[in-house]
Amino acid sequence: MIDWTNTRVVVTGGAGFLGRVVCEKIEQRGCQHIGVPRRHQFDLTAEDGVRKMYDRFQPDVVLHLAAEVGGIGANREHPGRFFYANAAMGLHLIEEARIRRIRKFVQVGTVCAYPKFTPVPFQEKDLWNGYPEETNAPYGVAKKALFVMLDAYRQEYGMASSVVVPVNLYGPGDNFDQRSSHVIPALIRKCVEAVDTRQQQMVCWGTGSASREFLYVDDAAEGIVRAAEELEDPTPVNLGTGQEITIRNLIELIAELTGFQGEVVWDDTKPDGQPRRCLDTTLATELLDWQAKIGFREGLKRTIDWYLSRTRLTKVA
């Protein structure tokens, strides 16, 4: 168990959507030394940048959340960058952590690491039973390679670490950028803009038949902190709700909550992505004593309310 009050922590990506909530969680536990490296200060894809970051913050524990990632469109446009950036960050951070003998390294993985046709619900033992869905593969494989690196470092050097694999996240503070957002913020923005401009029709990618599972950001943050506290070995542990919803039904729910009453048109020339995503979270319950607490409808309402408050402020300003 980590005594947070006497631990120096670095949270890569700590200024981001998930990272801010993780920082809040460990601060609430008494942590007084939280380092949040910013991109303009430290290039974590470069060995020198990682060394400077470690010199600056002198961490005992590293929570590695930072990633370069986006939705299907961004993944198709930047497969090379997403592979390089995510692999390089993890590679240098883990090696430098070994050299400096840090207390623990926590790696946040991705559901994109799972094979395209994984049996549902996804179990951690199936991570290596096939190749990821093509549009996600560079990002997913880069992250998965870090699981292997941590396991190898545990075997050879005795380095303590833990690995969590969260499903798609959502919540207040998410990225709503048109080009790089994931499915929930992208759809919320589409619906809100359609309502504001009185559109009678909204075009969405794919067929709507693919299914996804979504985890509220606060629940994910708690799972990551619990992994830091409880695990010494990098056995991947799923973080999710165990409930899936089709994209078609997701859009219907978001449309209802935002007040969009027009027609949804499906552009089936665009990809659906992985056919299904739904995680088995048995290990998280057993090893972390963790379960998701925020219901999906409630989480969506909170996310929409947050986005509406931000757009209203922008319009007023």
C-alpha angles and dihedrals in degrees: 000000000000120000096216093190090067099035130098109215135191117201110193107207087022092143092054136089097280097023095062091056092046089053090051091051095053092041088055087053090058103266109154100177112061118158118200111188113209123212095237089056103039129025100209092188088068126070093227092051092052092050092051090050093052090046090052100047104025093206128198091195130029122203104193109203100139115117142155106228144131143169126296093287094052091045091054093048099045111029093137095048093045092052095045098043096047096042093045095048093052095042095054096038094052095044093049090047089055093049091050094043096231118190097243143350119209116198120199108208132185139246085232086078091073120097117266094247101037114158111256126275094041113234122198091240089066096061092102099038097100147342122297123251106288100243091050099037102098092051095040096047092047090054093043091053088062090058088059092046092053092047090050091048090050090053098044104030104020091240112171116228145145134210129206126187110204122192120230110315130215139167145104112333094031122146110270097176111138095229103040108027124116125240104279099047090040092054094043090053092046092051095044092049091046090053093046093050094039094238116177094203138042125194118216130185124255129359100298091239097108115098130219139185120219132203124201112241096239091054091049092049092052091051092052093050091047090053090053090051100043112028131071098168126069097236104147112248122195120229114199146104100256091234126109134195130191117245088240092057091042091057091048090054095046090046090053093049094046097041098245109153101170132105123286113219118197120219100206092182085078121076125260093210120215109006097229139005125187126138134219104225098185093116092053090054093046100041103029103025084231135143133164112261107183115085117229098242091047092047091051092050091052091048094048091047090052092049093047091050090052095047091048091051089050092051093047092049 
